[in-house]
């Protein structure tokens, strides 16, 4: 079973540029339009535990209210962080997640939220939910989706769970955050949620069948589940990406690291089958594309998303990959940085019309 759950809840609401309340988030600056040149193709391994009292005080997680040495140790692991190669990671269930949780990583997560809003035409979900009362956001990250949902559905209680207490303290009164590991047995009451939302948990879940079975048990009859994921292996439809292109090496490397880590990065293509296997019905799959850059080949919304994706990847790939490559793959930091530099170079190659395919899959629990 999952360990003791810690919660954070603020007593007032206020608007960011995404949803109408002040949460500490700033609307991402519009990425600059790339100068398209068709000819342009252009750390320390030690780990320490960081204990920042001021950060834990601001997080809204009150470790002082916990009693007993064992629980205090758990509380300490939640509000402390591990440092690796100059990046900050969660300490609770240390190593369970490959991404950092520092300020730069949070900014990248919020870039992705904006990209999903663009992709889904400003919708926070595609599942046809109606007057939900209890909503769960699994792997909430910065909490921005949960906060926006709390604003959109003021009559619902929205719970966001994550391994890291990185969510803002000031949130709508119907939104709370809990520290939990949803790859273990869920501790919520059965048949409790009207809507369960999952986004970007690729490489995080060791057993997706078990995960969807847990979700099925905790969704109320008639309730909905939705999972939003994308591939880590770029694809191309027009032949402009040859078989020996670096993007193929990149995708193969990430997928192999996920297999070695024991947590798949291919859930984007498997979600519909696994959701149906768990017992959900009326399962729908909607596909989308995230271009690797904003080159003129792409038009309209996809070109806009491509600009954001180019920025997100250029600025975020160190966080996405450095722990996987060094800790799981056994690479040196120097080799890792060369690999990342090659990816940044390819992101400026406008001759290759590559994209990351993705899916939104949603389904209903029978009444």
N, C-alpha and C positions, 0 to 999 in steps of 0.2 A: 504494500500500500504506500501511497505518497505520504511524506512526512507532514508535520503540522503546517497548516496553511496560515500565512500572515496576510492581512488585508490592509489597504489604505483607502480612505474615503475622505473627500473634502466636503465642506458644508455649503459651498456657494459655487455658482457657475458664472462664467463670464465668456470673446470670440476671436478665434483666429481666422485667418483668411480662408481656411477650408470650411469652417462650420459655424462661425458666428460667436465664438467665445474665446477668452484669453486663456491660453494654456501654456504659454512659454514658447510656443512654436511661432516662427516667422514664415510667411509665404516664401517658398524658394525663389531666388532670383532667376529670372528667365535666362536660360543658357544662351550664350552668344551664338549667333548663327555662324557656322564654320565657314572659313574661306576655302572653298572647294577647289582643290588642285588635283586634277586627275592623276598627276604624277607623284603626289605626296603619299607615301606609304609609311611616311614616317609617323644591421641590427645585432642584437645580442640575444643568444639562445637561453640565457638564464631567466628564471621566473622567480618572482617575489610576490608576497601578499601585501597589498596596500590597504591600510586602515585609515580612512579619511573621515574623521568625526563630523566635519562640517557637511560632507556629502550625505552621510547617513542621517544627519539631522534634517536635511532638506527633503529626504526621500519620502517622508510620511510613514515610514515603517518603524513602529515604536518597539525597539528591542528591550527597552527597560521594563515593559509591562509583562515580559515573559518570566516565568518562575522556573527554577531548577537549573542545575549546571548543564544538563544535556540540551535543554531547550535554549539556554543562553548561547551554547556553542552553535546551535543551528542558526540562531538570530545573528550571531557574529559572521557566520559564513554567508548570510544573505546580504548584509550591508557592507562587507568587505569585498575586495576585488583582487584578481590575480593579474599581474603584469607579465606580458610576454612580448619580446621584440618591440618594445615601446608602445604596445597596445594594451588596453584594459579589458579584462574578461570577467564574467561572473565567477563567483567562488562557490555558490550553492550548487551542488552536484557538478563540481568542477570538471570541465572537459566534455560535458554532455552536448554542448553547442559549439559550433566552429567559429562563430562570429564574435567580434568585440562588442562592448557596450559603452564605449566612451562617447564623447560629444560628437566626434566626427562620424562615428557609426550611426548615431541617432539621426544626424542630418541626412545621411544616405537613406535610412529607412523612411524618412519623411519625403524624400525625393520620390521613392517608389510609391508612396501613398498618392502623391499628386499624379504620377503616371497612371495608376489604376483609375483615378477619377477621370482622366482624359480618355483612357481606353474604354471605360464603361459609360461614357457620356454623362459624367457627374453623378452616376448612381453609386451608392455604397454597397449594393448587392443586386443580384438578378433573381434570386429566389422570390416567388410571389407570396411573401409573408403578409399577414393581415392582423393588425392590432396585437403584436407580440407583447408579452408581459415579462418574459425572462429571456435574455440574450447572453450568449457566451462567446467571447472572442478568444480563441485558443492561440497562444503565442502572440500576445498583443503588442510586443515590442515597445515603442514609445507611447502606445495607447491612443494614437491619433484616430484610428478607425472607431474604437470603442467610444471615444468622446463625441465624435461626429454622430454616431448612432444614438447616443443618449440625447443629443440635441434633436435629432430627427424623430425619435420616438420617446417623448418626455414621460409617457405613461409606462414605459418599460424599465426594468432594472437591468443594467448592462454590466456584466462582469468580464474583466480582462485578466487572463492569466499569463504568467511568464516566469522564466528563471531569474530575471534581473529586475530589481526595483528602480527602473529608470523612467517611470511614468511621472507626469507632473503632479504636484500636490493639489493644485486648484483645478477642479473638474466639476462637471454638472453633478447635482446632488443625487442623481439616479445612476451614477457610474462609480464603480469601485474596482480596485485592482488587487489581485491575489498572487502570491508567489507559489507556484505549483509546477510539478513536472507531469504533464499529461501523457507522457509515454508510459507511466505507471497506472495502476488502478485509479480511476476517478473517484473522488471523495464527495461529489455532489449527490443530492438525493436522486433516485431513479426517476425517469420520465419527468424531468424538471424543466427543461428548456424548450421554448417555442422556436428558437433559432440558434444554431451553432455555426460559427464562422471560423474558417481556417484560411490563412494566407501566408505563403512563403515559409512553409515548414519543411521544404525539401532539405534533405540531409540532416533531419532532426529526429525522425521517428524510426526506431529499430524494427517495429512490426506494425505495418499499416493495417493489416487485417484486425489485429487486436485493437488498434486505435479506433477504427470504424465500428467495431463491436461495442467498445465503451461508449462511443458517441450514440450509437443506436439505443443503448440501454438508458441513456440520460436525456434523450430527446422525447418530448411528450408526444403521444399519438396525434397525428396530424401536423406535427411540427416539421421544420425544415433544417437541412444542413447544406452548407455551401463551402467548397474548397477552391481557392484561386492559386494557381501555380504556373510556373513557366520552366521551359527547358534551360539547361546550362550549356547545351551544345548548339551553336548557331547553325542555321540551315539557309539554303538559298534555292530559289525556284527557277532561275534563269541561266544557270551554268556559269555565272561570273565568279563562283568560288570553286577553284579546282580541288581535286581530292587531296593534294599535298598542302593545302592552305593551312596556316597556323590555327585558324578557328577549329579545324578538325582535331588537331593535336590538343587544343585547349579543352574542348568538350570531352574527348576521350579521357584526358587526365582527370578532370573533375569527377566524371562518373566512376572511374576506377578507384579514386580516393574514397568516394562515398561507399563503394562496395567494401573496401578495406576497413573503413570506419564502422561498417555495419549499419549504415543509414542511407537509404537510396536517395539519389537526386532525380529519379525518373517518375516521381509520383504524378507529374503533370499528365502523363499519357496513361497512367494506370488507375486514376481516381474513379472513373466511371464504373469500371468493372468491379473494383473493390467496394464501392458504395453499394452497388446492386447485390454483391455477395453478402454484405452485412444485413440486407433485408430492406433497404430503402427502395421506394417505388417512384415512378414518374421522374426518373433520373434524366437530366438533360445536360449536354455538354456544348459549351459555346467556345469556339476557338478564336484566338487573337494573335497578332504579331507585334513584337517589339523590335523595330529596326536597330541595327548596331550603331547607326549614326543618322544624322539628319540630311544626308545627301539629296541632291535634286531628283534622284530616281524615285524617291518616296514623295507622295503627295498628301495634302490635307492633314488629317489627324495623325496619320502614321508618321509623316515627316516631323510633326511636332513632338510626338512620343519618341522618335528616333533621336532628336536633339537632347531630350532629357536622358534617354538611355545612354547615350555617348558620355554625357557628363557623369551620370551615376556610376558607370563602369570605370571611366578614367579615374575618378576620385575614390572609388570604393573597392577596387579589386584587391588591394592589399588586405583590407579587412576580410573580404570574402575568402581569401586563399592562403594567407601566410600561415595560419595555424594548421590547416589541412596539409599543406605542402611540407612544413617543417616537422610537425608532430606526428602526422599519420604517414606521410610519404617519405620522411627521413631526409628531405632535401636540406642543404645548407641554406642559410639566409642569402648568401651571394647568388646561388643558383636560382633561388626563388625570385629575387628582385630582377634578375635578367629575364625570367619567364614573364613576370608582370610587365616589364618594360616592352617586351615584344607585343603583348596584348594592347598596351596603350598606343603603340605605333600602328597596329592594324586598325584600331578604331578610327584612325584618320585616313584610311584607305577608302576613297569613295568609288573606286572601280568595282568593289565587291558589294553586292546588294544582299547582304546577309541579315538575318533577323533571328530573334529568339521566339520560337512558337510557345504559346501558352494556352491554358484552358481554364474556364470557369465551369465547374460541375456542381449541380445542386440536385437534391432529391428530398422526398417526403417520407416520413414514417407513417405506415398505414394506421388508420384509426382502429 
